[in-house]
């Protein structure tokens, strides 16, 4: 039962992190493309993704803590949970106003790309 809860909470966390990654990926495509049809379709999706981004990252953090706590006893060696948790905490701290807006966007984008990279390895391994 506890492992099932851990798997479900990990799956919810994966979906939320993928949506966060999709937000920054679509913004990069929007600024680099010259096709008006692509820009129009991306422009319709970006407000939805960006409106709930802060809340969804905090919910993802809670689900990730549940995921880690469900599998804490079965972890015998280092895995990528620590790196994913580190980047998730970085993304949450970048939402505070201690950074300049341009730095905050760049750091959140880099952390989002890195967290998806480590998440893919976490799923494969």
C-alpha positions in Angstrom: 0.0 0.0 0.0 2.8 2.4 0.9 4.7 1.6 -2.3 1.5 2.2 -4.4 1.1 5.6 -2.7 4.8 6.4 -3.5 4.3 5.4 -7.2 1.1 7.5 -7.5 2.7 10.5 -5.9 5.8 10.1 -8.1 3.6 10.0 -11.2 1.7 13.1 -10.2 5.1 14.8 -9.6 6.3 13.7 -13.0 3.3 15.2 -14.7 3.6 18.5 -12.9 7.4 18.7 -13.6 6.8 17.9 -17.3 4.2 20.8 -17.5 6.8 23.1 -15.9 9.3 22.0 -18.4 6.8 22.5 -21.2 6.2 26.1 -20.1 9.9 27.0 -20.6 10.3 24.9 -23.7 7.3 26.5 -25.4 8.6 30.0 -24.4 12.0 29.1 -26.1 10.2 27.9 -29.2 8.0 31.1 -29.2 11.0 33.4 -29.2 13.0 31.4 -31.8 10.4 30.8 -34.4 9.1 33.1 -37.1 6.0 31.1 -38.0 2.9 33.0 -37.0 0.7 29.9 -36.8 3.1 28.3 -34.3 3.3 31.5 -32.3 -0.5 31.8 -32.2 -1.0 28.3 -30.9 1.8 28.6 -28.3 0.5 32.0 -27.3 -2.9 30.4 -26.5 -1.3 27.7 -24.2 1.3 29.8 -22.4 -1.2 31.8 -20.2 -2.7 28.6 -18.8 0.7 27.1 -18.0 2.2 30.2 -16.5 -0.9 31.1 -14.4 -0.7 28.0 -12.2 3.0 27.5 -12.3 3.9 28.6 -8.7 1.1 26.6 -7.1 1.8 23.5 -9.1 5.5 23.5 -8.2 4.6 23.7 -4.6 2.1 20.8 -4.9 4.8 18.9 -6.8 7.2 19.5 -3.9 4.7 18.0 -1.5 4.0 15.0 -3.7 7.8 14.5 -4.2 8.3 14.4 -0.4 5.6 11.8 -0.1 7.3 9.8 -2.9 10.7 10.0 -1.2 9.2 9.1 2.2 7.4 6.0 0.8 10.6 4.6 -0.7 13.1 5.8 2.0 13.6 2.4 3.6 14.2 0.6 0.3 16.9 3.0 -0.9 20.3 1.3 -0.3 22.5 3.4 -2.5 22.6 7.0 -3.9 19.9 7.7 -6.5 18.8 10.7 -8.3 16.1 11.7 -5.8 18.5 14.0 -4.0 19.4 15.8 -7.2 15.7 16.1 -8.2 14.8 17.4 -4.8 17.7 19.9 -4.9 16.5 21.4 -8.3 12.9 21.4 -7.1 13.9 23.4 -4.1 15.9 25.8 -6.3 12.9 26.3 -8.6 10.8 27.1 -5.5 13.3 29.6 -4.1 13.6 31.3 -7.5 9.9 32.3 -7.1 10.9 34.7 -4.3 11.9 38.2 -5.1 15.5 38.0 -4.1 16.7 37.8 -7.7 16.4 40.2 -10.6 13.6 39.2 -13.0 16.0 38.3 -15.9 18.2 36.2 -13.6 15.2 34.5 -12.0 13.8 33.5 -15.4 17.1 32.1 -16.7 17.8 30.2 -13.5 14.3 28.7 -13.4 14.6 27.7 -17.0 18.0 26.0 -16.5 16.8 24.3 -13.3 13.7 23.1 -15.2 15.7 21.6 -18.0 18.1 19.9 -15.5 15.3 18.5 -13.4 13.7 16.8 -16.5 17.1 15.5 -17.5 17.6 13.9 -14.0 14.0 12.7 -14.0 14.4 10.8 -17.2 17.5 9.0 -15.7 15.6 8.4 -12.5 12.7 6.7 -14.5 15.1 4.7 -16.6 17.3 3.5 -13.8 
